[in-house]
């Protein structure tokens, strides 16, 4: 299992956080580790200072679309 501090799937927010990662490689890294049989656990942040609702929705939709264990994904905090 790998734990990833994804935090956001929006480059502007990643830059604000000074994550030092390009959005363009995130999906590739997650796909390659999953294809190698490694379970990915991804952390993300909702409401980072300056983040818009639309920006968070981008991250949320990315995670929801790419999760390989949907039973572990809860939406209870999004209402």
PDB file of N, CA, C and O in Angstrom:
ATOM      1  N   UNK A   1       0.851  -1.172   0.000  1.00  0.00           N
ATOM      2  CA  UNK A   1       0.000   0.000   0.000  1.00  0.00           C
ATOM      3  C   UNK A   1       0.898   1.237   0.000  1.00  0.00           C
ATOM      4  O   UNK A   1       1.913   1.290   0.695  1.00  0.00           O
ATOM      5  N   UNK A   2       0.500   2.220  -0.791  1.00  0.00           N
ATOM      6  CA  UNK A   2       1.163   3.519  -0.800  1.00  0.00           C
ATOM      7  C   UNK A   2       0.173   4.595  -0.373  1.00  0.00           C
ATOM      8  O   UNK A   2      -0.999   4.562  -0.749  1.00  0.00           O
ATOM      9  N   UNK A   3       0.650   5.527   0.399  1.00  0.00           N
ATOM     10  CA  UNK A   3      -0.148   6.677   0.813  1.00  0.00           C
ATOM     11  C   UNK A   3       0.348   7.893   0.040  1.00  0.00           C
ATOM     12  O   UNK A   3       1.534   8.220   0.078  1.00  0.00           O
ATOM     13  N   UNK A   4      -0.567   8.562  -0.660  1.00  0.00           N
ATOM     14  CA  UNK A   4      -0.221   9.744  -1.441  1.00  0.00           C
ATOM     15  C   UNK A   4      -0.928  10.972  -0.875  1.00  0.00           C
ATOM     16  O   UNK A   4      -2.139  10.950  -0.658  1.00  0.00           O
ATOM     17  N   UNK A   5      -0.189  12.019  -0.643  1.00  0.00           N
ATOM     18  CA  UNK A   5      -0.769  13.301  -0.245  1.00  0.00           C
ATOM     19  C   UNK A   5      -1.108  14.086  -1.492  1.00  0.00           C
ATOM     20  O   UNK A   5      -0.464  15.089  -1.798  1.00  0.00           O
ATOM     21  N   UNK A   6      -2.128  13.628  -2.217  1.00  0.00           N
ATOM     22  CA  UNK A   6      -2.552  14.284  -3.456  1.00  0.00           C
ATOM     23  C   UNK A   6      -2.930  15.730  -3.183  1.00  0.00           C
ATOM     24  O   UNK A   6      -2.497  16.640  -3.891  1.00  0.00           O
ATOM     25  N   UNK A   7      -3.731  15.934  -2.162  1.00  0.00           N
ATOM     26  CA  UNK A   7      -4.219  17.243  -1.714  1.00  0.00           C
ATOM     27  C   UNK A   7      -5.159  17.908  -2.706  1.00  0.00           C
ATOM     28  O   UNK A   7      -6.245  18.338  -2.319  1.00  0.00           O
ATOM     29  N   UNK A   8      -4.768  18.006  -3.990  1.00  0.00           N
ATOM     30  CA  UNK A   8      -5.599  18.660  -5.001  1.00  0.00           C
ATOM     31  C   UNK A   8      -5.223  18.122  -6.376  1.00  0.00           C
ATOM     32  O   UNK A   8      -4.103  17.656  -6.588  1.00  0.00           O
ATOM     33  N   UNK A   9      -6.172  18.191  -7.304  1.00  0.00           N
ATOM     34  CA  UNK A   9      -5.895  17.840  -8.701  1.00  0.00           C
ATOM     35  C   UNK A   9      -6.004  19.100  -9.566  1.00  0.00           C
ATOM     36  O   UNK A   9      -6.353  19.022 -10.744  1.00  0.00           O
ATOM     37  N   UNK A  10      -5.708  20.241  -8.980  1.00  0.00           N
ATOM     38  CA  UNK A  10      -5.735  21.537  -9.664  1.00  0.00           C
ATOM     39  C   UNK A  10      -4.339  22.139  -9.531  1.00  0.00           C
ATOM     40  O   UNK A  10      -3.859  22.351  -8.417  1.00  0.00           O
ATOM     41  N   UNK A  11      -3.686  22.416 -10.659  1.00  0.00           N
ATOM     42  CA  UNK A  11      -2.310  22.894 -10.615  1.00  0.00           C
ATOM     43  C   UNK A  11      -2.161  24.190  -9.822  1.00  0.00           C
ATOM     44  O   UNK A  11      -1.178  24.357  -9.100  1.00  0.00           O
ATOM     45  N   UNK A  12      -3.114  25.105  -9.943  1.00  0.00           N
ATOM     46  CA  UNK A  12      -3.029  26.364  -9.210  1.00  0.00           C
ATOM     47  C   UNK A  12      -2.961  26.120  -7.692  1.00  0.00           C
ATOM     48  O   UNK A  12      -2.200  26.780  -6.984  1.00  0.00           O
ATOM     49  N   UNK A  13      -3.756  25.176  -7.210  1.00  0.00           N
ATOM     50  CA  UNK A  13      -3.763  24.864  -5.778  1.00  0.00           C
ATOM     51  C   UNK A  13      -2.485  24.119  -5.390  1.00  0.00           C
ATOM     52  O   UNK A  13      -1.907  24.398  -4.339  1.00  0.00           O
ATOM     53  N   UNK A  14      -2.043  23.190  -6.211  1.00  0.00           N
ATOM     54  CA  UNK A  14      -0.780  22.497  -5.939  1.00  0.00           C
ATOM     55  C   UNK A  14       0.362  23.496  -5.830  1.00  0.00           C
ATOM     56  O   UNK A  14       1.229  23.365  -4.966  1.00  0.00           O
ATOM     57  N   UNK A  15       0.361  24.491  -6.703  1.00  0.00           N
ATOM     58  CA  UNK A  15       1.399  25.525  -6.667  1.00  0.00           C
ATOM     59  C   UNK A  15       1.296  26.372  -5.400  1.00  0.00           C
ATOM     60  O   UNK A  15       2.309  26.702  -4.783  1.00  0.00           O
ATOM     61  N   UNK A  16       0.059  26.723  -5.013  1.00  0.00           N
ATOM     62  CA  UNK A  16      -0.142  27.492  -3.772  1.00  0.00           C
ATOM     63  C   UNK A  16       0.368  26.724  -2.555  1.00  0.00           C
ATOM     64  O   UNK A  16       0.896  27.312  -1.612  1.00  0.00           O
ATOM     65  N   UNK A  17       0.202  25.407  -2.590  1.00  0.00           N
ATOM     66  CA  UNK A  17       0.645  24.549  -1.494  1.00  0.00           C
ATOM     67  C   UNK A  17       2.151  24.303  -1.532  1.00  0.00           C
ATOM     68  O   UNK A  17       2.739  23.783  -0.584  1.00  0.00           O
ATOM     69  N   UNK A  18       2.759  24.692  -2.657  1.00  0.00           N
ATOM     70  CA  UNK A  18       4.197  24.429  -2.864  1.00  0.00           C
ATOM     71  C   UNK A  18       4.488  22.932  -2.800  1.00  0.00           C
ATOM     72  O   UNK A  18       5.461  22.497  -2.183  1.00  0.00           O
ATOM     73  N   UNK A  19       3.609  22.144  -3.461  1.00  0.00           N
ATOM     74  CA  UNK A  19       3.749  20.692  -3.460  1.00  0.00           C
ATOM     75  C   UNK A  19       4.942  20.231  -4.300  1.00  0.00           C
ATOM     76  O   UNK A  19       5.519  19.179  -4.026  1.00  0.00           O
ATOM     77  N   UNK A  20       5.315  21.002  -5.312  1.00  0.00           N
ATOM     78  CA  UNK A  20       6.440  20.612  -6.152  1.00  0.00           C
ATOM     79  C   UNK A  20       6.137  19.463  -7.083  1.00  0.00           C
ATOM     80  O   UNK A  20       7.028  18.694  -7.442  1.00  0.00           O
ATOM     81  N   UNK A  21       4.881  19.344  -7.478  1.00  0.00           N
ATOM     82  CA  UNK A  21       4.467  18.267  -8.382  1.00  0.00           C
ATOM     83  C   UNK A  21       3.639  18.863  -9.505  1.00  0.00           C
ATOM     84  O   UNK A  21       2.894  19.824  -9.311  1.00  0.00           O
ATOM     85  N   UNK A  22       3.784  18.271 -10.685  1.00  0.00           N
ATOM     86  CA  UNK A  22       2.981  18.679 -11.831  1.00  0.00           C
ATOM     87  C   UNK A  22       1.754  17.774 -11.922  1.00  0.00           C
ATOM     88  O   UNK A  22       1.866  16.551 -11.840  1.00  0.00           O
ATOM     89  N   UNK A  23       0.611  18.373 -12.087  1.00  0.00           N
ATOM     90  CA  UNK A  23      -0.649  17.622 -12.190  1.00  0.00           C
ATOM     91  C   UNK A  23      -0.562  16.561 -13.283  1.00  0.00           C
ATOM     92  O   UNK A  23      -1.157  15.490 -13.164  1.00  0.00           O
ATOM     93  N   UNK A  24       0.173  16.858 -14.339  1.00  0.00           N
ATOM     94  CA  UNK A  24       0.232  15.956 -15.493  1.00  0.00           C
ATOM     95  C   UNK A  24       0.809  14.575 -15.151  1.00  0.00           C
ATOM     96  O   UNK A  24       0.560  13.624 -15.892  1.00  0.00           O
ATOM     97  N   UNK A  25       1.564  14.431 -14.063  1.00  0.00           N
ATOM     98  CA  UNK A  25       2.138  13.117 -13.743  1.00  0.00           C
ATOM     99  C   UNK A  25       1.355  12.344 -12.679  1.00  0.00           C
ATOM    100  O   UNK A  25       1.618  11.163 -12.454  1.00  0.00           O
ATOM    101  N   UNK A  26       0.406  12.998 -12.031  1.00  0.00           N
ATOM    102  CA  UNK A  26      -0.316  12.366 -10.923  1.00  0.00           C
ATOM    103  C   UNK A  26      -1.036  11.095 -11.369  1.00  0.00           C
ATOM    104  O   UNK A  26      -0.863  10.042 -10.756  1.00  0.00           O
ATOM    105  N   UNK A  27      -1.832  11.180 -12.418  1.00  0.00           N
ATOM    106  CA  UNK A  27      -2.604  10.009 -12.858  1.00  0.00           C
ATOM    107  C   UNK A  27      -1.672   8.883 -13.288  1.00  0.00           C
ATOM    108  O   UNK A  27      -1.935   7.717 -12.994  1.00  0.00           O
ATOM    109  N   UNK A  28      -0.592   9.217 -13.977  1.00  0.00           N
ATOM    110  CA  UNK A  28       0.357   8.188 -14.425  1.00  0.00           C
ATOM    111  C   UNK A  28       0.951   7.436 -13.233  1.00  0.00           C
ATOM    112  O   UNK A  28       1.049   6.209 -13.259  1.00  0.00           O
ATOM    113  N   UNK A  29       1.342   8.159 -12.199  1.00  0.00           N
ATOM    114  CA  UNK A  29       1.923   7.514 -11.017  1.00  0.00           C
ATOM    115  C   UNK A  29       0.905   6.606 -10.335  1.00  0.00           C
ATOM    116  O   UNK A  29       1.227   5.480  -9.956  1.00  0.00           O
ATOM    117  N   UNK A  30      -0.309   7.092 -10.181  1.00  0.00           N
ATOM    118  CA  UNK A  30      -1.357   6.275  -9.561  1.00  0.00           C
ATOM    119  C   UNK A  30      -1.681   5.046 -10.400  1.00  0.00           C
ATOM    120  O   UNK A  30      -1.847   3.949  -9.867  1.00  0.00           O
ATOM    121  N   UNK A  31      -1.770   5.232 -11.720  1.00  0.00           N
ATOM    122  CA  UNK A  31      -2.060   4.101 -12.619  1.00  0.00           C
ATOM    123  C   UNK A  31      -0.947   3.063 -12.578  1.00  0.00           C
ATOM    124  O   UNK A  31      -1.218   1.865 -12.493  1.00  0.00           O
ATOM    125  N   UNK A  32       0.302   3.515 -12.636  1.00  0.00           N
ATOM    126  CA  UNK A  32       1.428   2.579 -12.657  1.00  0.00           C
ATOM    127  C   UNK A  32       1.537   1.802 -11.345  1.00  0.00           C
ATOM    128  O   UNK A  32       1.820   0.604 -11.361  1.00  0.00           O
ATOM    129  N   UNK A  33       1.322   2.451 -10.243  1.00  0.00           N
ATOM    130  CA  UNK A  33       1.399   1.717  -8.977  1.00  0.00           C
ATOM    131  C   UNK A  33       0.228   0.738  -8.848  1.00  0.00           C
ATOM    132  O   UNK A  33       0.409  -0.383  -8.372  1.00  0.00           O
ATOM    133  N   UNK A  34      -0.963   1.153  -9.265  1.00  0.00           N
ATOM    134  CA  UNK A  34      -2.125   0.243  -9.218  1.00  0.00           C
ATOM    135  C   UNK A  34      -1.911  -0.950 -10.160  1.00  0.00           C
ATOM    136  O   UNK A  34      -2.235  -2.084  -9.806  1.00  0.00           O
ATOM    137  N   UNK A  35      -1.370  -0.700 -11.347  1.00  0.00           N
ATOM    138  CA  UNK A  35      -1.101  -1.790 -12.298  1.00  0.00           C
ATOM    139  C   UNK A  35      -0.036  -2.750 -11.778  1.00  0.00           C
ATOM    140  O   UNK A  35       0.009  -3.908 -12.193  1.00  0.00           O
ATOM    141  N   UNK A  36       0.814  -2.281 -10.879  1.00  0.00           N
ATOM    142  CA  UNK A  36       1.831  -3.140 -10.263  1.00  0.00           C
ATOM    143  C   UNK A  36       1.263  -3.908  -9.066  1.00  0.00           C
ATOM    144  O   UNK A  36       1.985  -4.643  -8.392  1.00  0.00           O
ATOM    145  N   UNK A  37      -0.035  -3.730  -8.809  1.00  0.00           N
ATOM    146  CA  UNK A  37      -0.682  -4.452  -7.722  1.00  0.00           C
ATOM    147  C   UNK A  37      -0.602  -3.756  -6.375  1.00  0.00           C
ATOM    148  O   UNK A  37      -0.856  -4.369  -5.338  1.00  0.00           O
ATOM    149  N   UNK A  38      -0.250  -2.481  -6.388  1.00  0.00           N
ATOM    150  CA  UNK A  38      -0.124  -1.717  -5.149  1.00  0.00           C
ATOM    151  C   UNK A  38      -1.407  -0.932  -4.915  1.00  0.00           C
ATOM    152  O   UNK A  38      -1.878  -0.222  -5.804  1.00  0.00           O
ATOM    153  N   UNK A  39      -1.969  -1.060  -3.721  1.00  0.00           N
ATOM    154  CA  UNK A  39      -3.169  -0.292  -3.375  1.00  0.00           C
ATOM    155  C   UNK A  39      -2.759   1.139  -3.060  1.00  0.00           C
ATOM    156  O   UNK A  39      -1.852   1.368  -2.259  1.00  0.00           O
ATOM    157  N   UNK A  40      -3.420   2.092  -3.683  1.00  0.00           N
ATOM    158  CA  UNK A  40      -3.154   3.511  -3.467  1.00  0.00           C
ATOM    159  C   UNK A  40      -4.160   4.088  -2.472  1.00  0.00           C
ATOM    160  O   UNK A  40      -5.371   3.948  -2.645  1.00  0.00           O
ATOM    161  N   UNK A  41      -3.650   4.729  -1.448  1.00  0.00           N
ATOM    162  CA  UNK A  41      -4.498   5.466  -0.503  1.00  0.00           C
ATOM    163  C   UNK A  41      -4.188   6.943  -0.725  1.00  0.00           C
ATOM    164  O   UNK A  41      -3.049   7.379  -0.554  1.00  0.00           O
ATOM    165  N   UNK A  42      -5.212   7.709  -1.108  1.00  0.00           N
ATOM    166  CA  UNK A  42      -4.996   9.105  -1.495  1.00  0.00           C
ATOM    167  C   UNK A  42      -5.685  10.040  -0.499  1.00  0.00           C
ATOM    168  O   UNK A  42      -6.868   9.889  -0.196  1.00  0.00           O
ATOM    169  N   UNK A  43      -4.921  10.998  -0.003  1.00  0.00           N
ATOM    170  CA  UNK A  43      -5.456  12.049   0.854  1.00  0.00           C
ATOM    171  C   UNK A  43      -5.697  13.286  -0.005  1.00  0.00           C
ATOM    172  O   UNK A  43      -4.876  13.621  -0.859  1.00  0.00           O
ATOM    173  N   UNK A  44      -6.819  13.964   0.218  1.00  0.00           N
ATOM    174  CA  UNK A  44      -7.033  15.235  -0.453  1.00  0.00           C
ATOM    175  C   UNK A  44      -7.668  16.210   0.523  1.00  0.00           C
ATOM    176  O   UNK A  44      -8.256  15.815   1.530  1.00  0.00           O
ATOM    177  N   UNK A  45      -7.539  17.489   0.205  1.00  0.00           N
ATOM    178  CA  UNK A  45      -7.997  18.553   1.097  1.00  0.00           C
ATOM    179  C   UNK A  45      -9.196  19.254   0.473  1.00  0.00           C
ATOM    180  O   UNK A  45      -9.207  19.542  -0.724  1.00  0.00           O
ATOM    181  N   UNK A  46     -10.192  19.520   1.285  1.00  0.00           N
ATOM    182  CA  UNK A  46     -11.353  20.302   0.865  1.00  0.00           C
ATOM    183  C   UNK A  46     -11.297  21.644   1.578  1.00  0.00           C
ATOM    184  O   UNK A  46     -11.270  21.698   2.807  1.00  0.00           O
ATOM    185  N   UNK A  47     -11.279  22.730   0.808  1.00  0.00           N
ATOM    186  CA  UNK A  47     -11.337  24.054   1.410  1.00  0.00           C
ATOM    187  C   UNK A  47      -9.991  24.675   1.700  1.00  0.00           C
ATOM    188  O   UNK A  47      -9.878  25.497   2.610  1.00  0.00           O
ATOM    189  N   UNK A  48      -8.959  24.303   0.948  1.00  0.00           N
ATOM    190  CA  UNK A  48      -7.667  24.962   1.119  1.00  0.00           C
ATOM    191  C   UNK A  48      -7.860  26.461   0.878  1.00  0.00           C
ATOM    192  O   UNK A  48      -8.607  26.836  -0.026  1.00  0.00           O
ATOM    193  N   UNK A  49      -7.214  27.325   1.655  1.00  0.00           N
ATOM    194  CA  UNK A  49      -7.412  28.774   1.489  1.00  0.00           C
ATOM    195  C   UNK A  49      -7.229  29.233   0.035  1.00  0.00           C
ATOM    196  O   UNK A  49      -6.187  29.010  -0.583  1.00  0.00           O
ATOM    197  N   UNK A  50      -8.265  29.871  -0.481  1.00  0.00           N
ATOM    198  CA  UNK A  50      -8.255  30.361  -1.858  1.00  0.00           C
ATOM    199  C   UNK A  50      -8.821  29.391  -2.875  1.00  0.00           C
ATOM    200  O   UNK A  50      -9.021  29.760  -4.033  1.00  0.00           O
ATOM    201  N   UNK A  51      -9.083  28.151  -2.465  1.00  0.00           N
ATOM    202  CA  UNK A  51      -9.646  27.160  -3.380  1.00  0.00           C
ATOM    203  C   UNK A  51     -11.122  27.457  -3.616  1.00  0.00           C
ATOM    204  O   UNK A  51     -11.871  27.723  -2.676  1.00  0.00           O
ATOM    205  N   UNK A  52     -11.528  27.410  -4.875  1.00  0.00           N
ATOM    206  CA  UNK A  52     -12.942  27.610  -5.198  1.00  0.00           C
ATOM    207  C   UNK A  52     -13.692  26.277  -5.109  1.00  0.00           C
ATOM    208  O   UNK A  52     -13.088  25.204  -5.082  1.00  0.00           O
ATOM    209  N   UNK A  53     -15.005  26.376  -5.066  1.00  0.00           N
ATOM    210  CA  UNK A  53     -15.832  25.164  -5.058  1.00  0.00           C
ATOM    211  C   UNK A  53     -15.580  24.366  -6.330  1.00  0.00           C
ATOM    212  O   UNK A  53     -15.480  23.140  -6.279  1.00  0.00           O
ATOM    213  N   UNK A  54     -15.478  25.037  -7.456  1.00  0.00           N
ATOM    214  CA  UNK A  54     -15.228  24.352  -8.732  1.00  0.00           C
ATOM    215  C   UNK A  54     -13.881  23.629  -8.717  1.00  0.00           C
ATOM    216  O   UNK A  54     -13.763  22.523  -9.243  1.00  0.00           O
ATOM    217  N   UNK A  55     -12.875  24.249  -8.121  1.00  0.00           N
ATOM    218  CA  UNK A  55     -11.563  23.599  -8.043  1.00  0.00           C
ATOM    219  C   UNK A  55     -11.635  22.345  -7.174  1.00  0.00           C
ATOM    220  O   UNK A  55     -11.059  21.313  -7.519  1.00  0.00           O
ATOM    221  N   UNK A  56     -12.339  22.434  -6.052  1.00  0.00           N
ATOM    222  CA  UNK A  56     -12.467  21.234  -5.234  1.00  0.00           C
ATOM    223  C   UNK A  56     -13.247  20.158  -5.978  1.00  0.00           C
ATOM    224  O   UNK A  56     -12.910  18.977  -5.888  1.00  0.00           O
ATOM    225  N   UNK A  57     -14.277  20.549  -6.707  1.00  0.00           N
ATOM    226  CA  UNK A  57     -15.054  19.562  -7.481  1.00  0.00           C
ATOM    227  C   UNK A  57     -14.170  18.846  -8.494  1.00  0.00           C
ATOM    228  O   UNK A  57     -14.369  17.660  -8.757  1.00  0.00           O
ATOM    229  N   UNK A  58     -13.198  19.549  -9.064  1.00  0.00           N
ATOM    230  CA  UNK A  58     -12.260  18.927 -10.007  1.00  0.00           C
ATOM    231  C   UNK A  58     -11.479  17.808  -9.309  1.00  0.00           C
ATOM    232  O   UNK A  58     -11.342  16.710  -9.848  1.00  0.00           O
ATOM    233  N   UNK A  59     -10.975  18.094  -8.119  1.00  0.00           N
ATOM    234  CA  UNK A  59     -10.242  17.083  -7.344  1.00  0.00           C
ATOM    235  C   UNK A  59     -11.161  15.929  -6.963  1.00  0.00           C
ATOM    236  O   UNK A  59     -10.805  14.762  -7.125  1.00  0.00           O
ATOM    237  N   UNK A  60     -12.331  16.260  -6.463  1.00  0.00           N
ATOM    238  CA  UNK A  60     -13.300  15.253  -6.040  1.00  0.00           C
ATOM    239  C   UNK A  60     -13.659  14.316  -7.198  1.00  0.00           C
ATOM    240  O   UNK A  60     -13.671  13.097  -7.023  1.00  0.00           O
ATOM    241  N   UNK A  61     -13.947  14.868  -8.363  1.00  0.00           N
ATOM    242  CA  UNK A  61     -14.316  14.053  -9.525  1.00  0.00           C
ATOM    243  C   UNK A  61     -13.152  13.193  -9.985  1.00  0.00           C
ATOM    244  O   UNK A  61     -13.355  12.050 -10.396  1.00  0.00           O
ATOM    245  N   UNK A  62     -11.932  13.724  -9.923  1.00  0.00           N
ATOM    246  CA  UNK A  62     -10.757  12.926 -10.286  1.00  0.00           C
ATOM    247  C   UNK A  62     -10.630  11.717  -9.364  1.00  0.00           C
ATOM    248  O   UNK A  62     -10.447  10.592  -9.830  1.00  0.00           O
ATOM    249  N   UNK A  63     -10.726  11.948  -8.073  1.00  0.00           N
ATOM    250  CA  UNK A  63     -10.597  10.853  -7.118  1.00  0.00           C
ATOM    251  C   UNK A  63     -11.727   9.848  -7.317  1.00  0.00           C
ATOM    252  O   UNK A  63     -11.483   8.642  -7.365  1.00  0.00           O
ATOM    253  N   UNK A  64     -12.932  10.327  -7.428  1.00  0.00           N
ATOM    254  CA  UNK A  64     -14.098   9.437  -7.590  1.00  0.00           C
ATOM    255  C   UNK A  64     -13.976   8.596  -8.862  1.00  0.00           C
ATOM    256  O   UNK A  64     -14.295   7.407  -8.852  1.00  0.00           O
ATOM    257  N   UNK A  65     -13.524   9.198  -9.937  1.00  0.00           N
ATOM    258  CA  UNK A  65     -13.408   8.496 -11.221  1.00  0.00           C
ATOM    259  C   UNK A  65     -12.273   7.469 -11.212  1.00  0.00           C
ATOM    260  O   UNK A  65     -12.359   6.447 -11.892  1.00  0.00           O
ATOM    261  N   UNK A  66     -11.235   7.729 -10.465  1.00  0.00           N
ATOM    262  CA  UNK A  66     -10.043   6.892 -10.530  1.00  0.00           C
ATOM    263  C   UNK A  66      -9.847   5.945  -9.356  1.00  0.00           C
ATOM    264  O   UNK A  66      -8.850   5.225  -9.295  1.00  0.00           O
ATOM    265  N   UNK A  67     -10.780   5.942  -8.439  1.00  0.00           N
ATOM    266  CA  UNK A  67     -10.626   5.073  -7.270  1.00  0.00           C
ATOM    267  C   UNK A  67     -10.844   3.617  -7.678  1.00  0.00           C
ATOM    268  O   UNK A  67     -11.740   3.307  -8.464  1.00  0.00           O
ATOM    269  N   UNK A  68     -10.011   2.729  -7.131  1.00  0.00           N
ATOM    270  CA  UNK A  68     -10.159   1.314  -7.481  1.00  0.00           C
ATOM    271  C   UNK A  68     -10.855   0.502  -6.386  1.00  0.00           C
ATOM    272  O   UNK A  68     -11.041  -0.706  -6.535  1.00  0.00           O
ATOM    273  N   UNK A  69     -11.232   1.148  -5.307  1.00  0.00           N
ATOM    274  CA  UNK A  69     -11.999   0.508  -4.232  1.00  0.00           C
ATOM    275  C   UNK A  69     -13.154   1.432  -3.847  1.00  0.00           C
ATOM    276  O   UNK A  69     -13.100   2.066  -2.793  1.00  0.00           O
ATOM    277  N   UNK A  70     -14.192   1.523  -4.672  1.00  0.00           N
ATOM    278  CA  UNK A  70     -15.262   2.493  -4.405  1.00  0.00           C
ATOM    279  C   UNK A  70     -15.943   2.328  -3.058  1.00  0.00           C
ATOM    280  O   UNK A  70     -16.513   3.286  -2.537  1.00  0.00           O
ATOM    281  N   UNK A  71     -15.896   1.138  -2.485  1.00  0.00           N
ATOM    282  CA  UNK A  71     -16.543   0.949  -1.178  1.00  0.00           C
ATOM    283  C   UNK A  71     -15.810   1.707  -0.074  1.00  0.00           C
ATOM    284  O   UNK A  71     -16.356   1.888   1.014  1.00  0.00           O
ATOM    285  N   UNK A  72     -14.588   2.150  -0.338  1.00  0.00           N
ATOM    286  CA  UNK A  72     -13.834   2.906   0.655  1.00  0.00           C
ATOM    287  C   UNK A  72     -14.037   4.415   0.516  1.00  0.00           C
ATOM    288  O   UNK A  72     -13.540   5.190   1.333  1.00  0.00           O
ATOM    289  N   UNK A  73     -14.761   4.825  -0.513  1.00  0.00           N
ATOM    290  CA  UNK A  73     -14.946   6.252  -0.790  1.00  0.00           C
ATOM    291  C   UNK A  73     -16.272   6.688  -0.213  1.00  0.00           C
ATOM    292  O   UNK A  73     -17.324   6.200  -0.625  1.00  0.00           O
ATOM    293  N   UNK A  74     -16.231   7.593   0.728  1.00  0.00           N
ATOM    294  CA  UNK A  74     -17.461   8.064   1.364  1.00  0.00           C
ATOM    295  C   UNK A  74     -17.744   9.513   0.972  1.00  0.00           C
ATOM    296  O   UNK A  74     -16.827  10.329   0.872  1.00  0.00           O
ATOM    297  N   UNK A  75     -18.991   9.815   0.757  1.00  0.00           N
ATOM    298  CA  UNK A  75     -19.389  11.169   0.419  1.00  0.00           C
ATOM    299  C   UNK A  75     -20.089  11.841   1.584  1.00  0.00           C
ATOM    300  O   UNK A  75     -20.696  12.896   1.401  1.00  0.00           O
ATOM    301  N   UNK A  76     -20.025  11.273   2.765  1.00  0.00           N
ATOM    302  CA  UNK A  76     -20.781  11.794   3.910  1.00  0.00           C
ATOM    303  C   UNK A  76     -20.399  13.215   4.277  1.00  0.00           C
ATOM    304  O   UNK A  76     -21.215  13.935   4.851  1.00  0.00           O
ATOM    305  N   UNK A  77     -19.180  13.643   3.963  1.00  0.00           N
ATOM    306  CA  UNK A  77     -18.736  14.983   4.343  1.00  0.00           C
ATOM    307  C   UNK A  77     -18.975  16.020   3.266  1.00  0.00           C
ATOM    308  O   UNK A  77     -18.622  17.186   3.444  1.00  0.00           O
ATOM    309  N   UNK A  78     -19.570  15.618   2.148  1.00  0.00           N
ATOM    310  CA  UNK A  78     -19.747  16.517   1.017  1.00  0.00           C
ATOM    311  C   UNK A  78     -21.134  17.127   0.949  1.00  0.00           C
ATOM    312  O   UNK A  78     -21.419  17.899   0.033  1.00  0.00           O
ATOM    313  N   UNK A  79     -21.992  16.807   1.882  1.00  0.00           N
ATOM    314  CA  UNK A  79     -23.344  17.348   1.841  1.00  0.00           C
ATOM    315  C   UNK A  79     -23.463  18.598   2.683  1.00  0.00           C
ATOM    316  O   UNK A  79     -24.541  19.189   2.763  1.00  0.00           O
TER     317      UNK A  79
END
